[in-house]
Amino acid sequence: MDSESRCPVQDGDDIPMWLARLVYKGYSSRYGTQQSLERIIERGGFGMGEVVVCLTWLGLNDFASWKESGHGV
């Protein structure tokens, strides 16, 4: 998956992979790693609620550090 690929969101617009990786970071810290990001994409992507909950779970400070590390846009 390159940095320009996109991840589907159920009942929403696709999101860039850098954002999907960030959502997955929150997802895996909250729910575990039994389901990989690749598997989530295979099943149709994150649900819109998952995106919101997982980003909220991470908090704004974690987003800032993620972006500063060069993973964001």
Backbone torsions as a table, in degrees:
resi	resn	phi	psi	omega
1	MET	NA	117.6	179.8
2	ASP	-88.2	171.4	-174.9
3	SER	-68.3	-14.2	179.7
4	GLU	-96.5	-6.7	178.9
5	SER	-72.9	166.7	-174.8
6	ARG	-127.8	158.3	-179.8
7	CYS	-115.1	132.2	178.5
8	PRO	-69.4	150.6	172.3
9	VAL	-126.3	124.6	179.9
10	GLN	-64.0	130.8	-178.4
11	ASP	59.6	34.4	178.2
12	GLY	-162.0	-179.6	177.9
13	ASP	-79.9	152.0	174.1
14	ASP	-59.8	152.7	178.5
15	ILE	-119.9	153.8	178.0
16	PRO	-63.9	153.1	-178.2
17	MET	-62.3	-32.3	178.7
18	TRP	-61.9	-36.3	179.2
19	LEU	-75.3	-37.5	176.7
20	ALA	-61.0	-39.4	177.6
21	ARG	-65.0	-36.5	177.1
22	LEU	-67.6	-44.1	176.6
23	VAL	-60.1	-42.9	179.8
24	TYR	-63.9	-34.7	176.7
25	LYS	-58.9	-45.2	176.5
26	GLY	-67.9	-40.5	179.8
27	TYR	-59.7	-50.1	-175.8
28	SER	-70.1	-31.5	177.0
29	SER	-72.3	-26.2	179.9
30	ARG	-90.4	-41.1	-172.3
31	TYR	-113.8	-9.7	-178.3
32	GLY	99.2	177.9	-174.4
33	THR	-110.1	19.4	179.6
34	GLN	-60.0	-29.3	179.8
35	GLN	-115.0	118.4	-178.9
36	SER	-74.9	165.3	175.3
37	LEU	-61.1	-38.9	178.5
38	GLU	-60.8	-40.9	178.9
39	ARG	-66.9	-39.6	177.8
40	ILE	-60.5	-41.9	177.9
41	ILE	-63.7	-42.5	178.6
42	GLU	-60.3	-34.8	-178.6
43	ARG	-84.5	6.3	175.7
44	GLY	109.6	6.9	176.8
45	GLY	93.9	-178.1	176.6
46	PHE	-72.9	151.9	167.2
47	GLY	-77.5	155.3	-179.7
48	MET	-58.2	-39.7	178.1
49	GLY	-62.8	-38.2	177.6
50	GLU	-62.5	-41.5	179.1
51	VAL	-59.2	-49.0	-178.1
52	VAL	-63.6	-48.8	-177.7
53	VAL	-63.3	-44.3	-175.9
54	CYS	-69.5	-38.7	176.2
55	LEU	-68.4	-38.7	177.1
56	THR	-64.4	-40.6	179.2
57	TRP	-57.1	-41.7	-179.1
58	LEU	-68.6	-37.3	-178.8
59	GLY	84.1	159.0	-176.0
60	LEU	-65.2	-36.9	-179.1
61	ASN	-63.0	-40.0	178.9
62	ASP	-66.2	-36.9	177.4
63	PHE	-61.9	-43.1	179.9
64	ALA	-62.2	-43.3	-179.7
65	SER	-68.7	-35.3	177.1
66	TRP	-62.0	-47.0	-178.0
67	LYS	-65.5	-41.2	179.2
68	GLU	-64.2	-28.1	-178.2
69	SER	-75.4	-2.9	176.8
70	GLY	96.0	3.1	-179.1
71	HIS	-86.0	-21.5	-179.0
72	GLY	-86.1	-175.3	-180.0
73	VAL	-87.7	NA	NA
